[in-house]
Amino acid sequence: MTTTDYDAPRRSVVEIEEDSLEELKSRRSAAQSPVLDIDEVEAAEGFELPGADLSGEELTVSVVPMQADEFRCSRCFLVHHRSQLAIERNGELICRECA
């Protein structure tokens, strides 16, 4: 990517028309040359892509069983405290967010 100096004086139409074909080709090839930004490459190495192999990873989360004062919502399947119970129909418990 080249930088552009917007404060530089502009060339006249006559000067632009006088550019040789070889000079225009060299500018074009120079503008298209691949330049890698080292910082971007280094930053990209730290990202995990979706679907990456995580078979060697271990989870260290303790799972606590559902308590007596909690229920599982029949619609969103999340565990909520009894204070979040909105409706109980035919044995189905529904939380306030889903009601």
Secondary structure, 3 states (H helix, E strand, C coil): CCCCCCCCCCCCHHHHHCCCHHHHHHHHHHHCCCCCCHHHHHHHCCCCCCCCCCCCCCCCCCCCCCCCCEEECCCCCCEEEHHHEEEEECCEEEECCCC
